[in-house]
Amino acid sequence: MKILVTGGLGFIGSHTVVELQNEGFEVVVIDDCSNSSEEVLEGIKAITGKTPIFEKLDLKEKNDVEDFFQRHHDLAGVIHFAASKAVGESVERPLLYYENNIGTLVYILKELSKKNRSNFIFSSSCTVYGQADEMPITENAPVKTAESPYGNTKQMGEEIIADTCKVTEGLNAIALRYFNPMGAHPSAEIGELPLGVPQNLVPFITQTGIGIREQLSVYGDNYPTEDGTAVRDYIYVVDLAKAHVIALKRLLENKNEDNYEVFNVGTGKGSSVLDVVQSFERVSGKKLNYKIVDRRVGDIVTAYADTTKANEVLGWKSEYTLDEAMKSAWDWEQKVRSKS
Ligand SMILES: NC(=O)c1ccc[n+]([C@@H]2O[C@H](COP(=O)([O-])OP(=O)(O)OC[C@H]3O[C@@H](n4cnc5c(N)ncnc54)[C@H](O)[C@@H]3O)[C@@H](O)[C@H]2O)c1
């Protein structure tokens, strides 16, 4: 069965391509390489023995999207990762985010709506919950006003899909709300490759550990958490990739209860910034240079998932520990730097 993976050369997309190919799917990747490179194809081949079909295409180009779907009329499913994801940049350049994250989604849904039956998985985020009132966060927790245009694109994206599913019987969709993806493939052939200063904690830590960054700033140690630092739910990227394959199979096998469903994808466990730092120190045997600085305005204090729905309805569960995921991130960092 042929599956389109948009953004398939990116961090989460590339790991999902690997899991799909391991399960025997034929994968077509669309990516414009705005935040990735074609070299990722070599990593995927090294792991799976197979290079996916690749089309370098910008999904903002509506005509190219239409043309692609005409040429690939036999797609069994689409997993849509392609998006811009830097929260700070989205505040500076909102229209870029609305065009790239909403425009591309609309073009793809339009094509899928032309089919009698189509299956669609969307990359959403726990950012839709903002600072949730109760922990752990279930899928029924209210969606809060978005703090950034990026967060807004995930909320609007979900609404656009839900509205379209209501009036398009053959369209089946699942939105996966990721908590905090981290780590790299255990082979260290693919991983996270942030451009410039990493936005996420784990690549910032590994880059500091290897000496590219001087120091990690820990924003606030007086929050109402166990050690005073902010708490998140770190999900290993390979576990997350597998959740996509399971969600896709649910649709392909007609097991979905509704034609639009939402699942949290996390571990269900909260880890503080200092827990993550200590995990790095354990797996690398290095002391991390960090300092506590003032809180950042707008930062969420605590967010971790209730994964009951994903566990029981989807039949997916995270398997890897924080230390295992951290080790993969550290192995990857060392490999990337040894090449450069
Ligand atoms: N990484 C996270 O922390 C996180 C958390 C929650 C949700 N998400 C969402 O998951 C998805 C994947 O995230 P990621 O971390 O793998 O990001 P990423 O930047 O590594 O991957 C996205 C890929 O999409 C490509 N792309 C972007 N715009 C495109 C366009 N117009 N046409 C074709 N390709 C395009 C990029 O080149 C990149 O390879 C995104 O939708 C993101 O918002 C990520």
The ligand as a MOL file (V3000), in Angstrom:
LIG
                    3D

  0  0  0     0  0            999 V3000
M  V30 BEGIN CTAB
M  V30 COUNTS 44 48 0 0 0
M  V30 BEGIN ATOM
M  V30 1 N 9.1340 18.4840 17.1320 0
M  V30 2 C 8.2190 18.8720 18.0080 0
M  V30 3 O 8.5440 19.2230 19.1480 0
M  V30 4 C 6.7400 18.8530 17.6360 0
M  V30 5 C 5.7740 18.8630 18.6510 0
M  V30 6 C 4.4160 18.8540 18.3060 0
M  V30 7 C 4.0430 18.8620 16.9640 0
M  V30 8 N 5.0070 18.8700 16.0000 0 CHG=1
M  V30 9 C 4.5870 18.8890 14.5910 0
M  V30 10 O 5.0580 17.7160 13.9700 0
M  V30 11 C 5.3520 17.9790 12.5880 0
M  V30 12 C 6.7600 17.5290 12.2820 0
M  V30 13 O 7.6560 18.1890 13.1710 0
M  V30 14 P 9.2290 17.9540 13.0980 0
M  V30 15 O 9.7580 18.2250 14.4600 0
M  V30 16 O 9.5140 16.6700 12.4430 0 CHG=-1
M  V30 17 O 9.6230 19.1800 12.1630 0
M  V30 18 P 10.7170 19.2550 10.9970 0
M  V30 19 O 10.8910 20.7040 10.6760 0
M  V30 20 O 11.9150 18.4610 11.3340 0
M  V30 21 O 9.9540 18.5250 9.7940 0
M  V30 22 C 9.0290 19.1960 8.9540 0
M  V30 23 C 9.4330 18.9180 7.5120 0
M  V30 24 O 8.4840 19.5320 6.6390 0
M  V30 25 C 9.1870 20.1590 5.5680 0
M  V30 26 N 8.3190 21.2480 5.0720 0
M  V30 27 C 7.9690 22.3820 5.7350 0
M  V30 28 N 7.1900 23.1430 4.9460 0
M  V30 29 C 7.0290 22.4690 3.7660 0
M  V30 30 C 6.3280 22.7420 2.5410 0
M  V30 31 N 5.6640 23.8770 2.3540 0
M  V30 32 N 6.3890 21.8190 1.5660 0
M  V30 33 C 7.0760 20.6640 1.7210 0
M  V30 34 N 7.7710 20.3540 2.8460 0
M  V30 35 C 7.7410 21.2620 3.8530 0
M  V30 36 C 10.5040 20.6230 6.1730 0
M  V30 37 O 11.5290 20.7700 5.2140 0
M  V30 38 C 10.8070 19.4850 7.1560 0
M  V30 39 O 11.5930 18.4660 6.5450 0
M  V30 40 C 5.0980 19.4610 12.3830 0
M  V30 41 O 3.7910 19.6260 11.8690 0
M  V30 42 C 5.1830 20.0240 13.7810 0
M  V30 43 O 4.4390 21.2080 13.9300 0
M  V30 44 C 6.3380 18.8510 16.3070 0
M  V30 END ATOM
M  V30 BEGIN BOND
M  V30 1 1 1 2
M  V30 2 2 2 3
M  V30 3 1 2 4
M  V30 4 1 4 5
M  V30 5 2 4 44
M  V30 6 2 5 6
M  V30 7 1 6 7
M  V30 8 2 7 8
M  V30 9 1 8 9
M  V30 10 1 8 44
M  V30 11 1 9 10
M  V30 12 1 9 42
M  V30 13 1 10 11
M  V30 14 1 11 12
M  V30 15 1 11 40
M  V30 16 1 12 13
M  V30 17 1 13 14
M  V30 18 2 14 15
M  V30 19 1 14 16
M  V30 20 1 14 17
M  V30 21 1 17 18
M  V30 22 2 18 19
M  V30 23 1 18 20
M  V30 24 1 18 21
M  V30 25 1 21 22
M  V30 26 1 22 23
M  V30 27 1 23 24
M  V30 28 1 23 38
M  V30 29 1 24 25
M  V30 30 1 25 26
M  V30 31 1 25 36
M  V30 32 1 26 27
M  V30 33 1 26 35
M  V30 34 2 27 28
M  V30 35 1 28 29
M  V30 36 1 29 30
M  V30 37 2 29 35
M  V30 38 1 30 31
M  V30 39 2 30 32
M  V30 40 1 32 33
M  V30 41 2 33 34
M  V30 42 1 34 35
M  V30 43 1 36 37
M  V30 44 1 36 38
M  V30 45 1 38 39
M  V30 46 1 40 41
M  V30 47 1 40 42
M  V30 48 1 42 43
M  V30 END BOND
M  V30 END CTAB
M  END
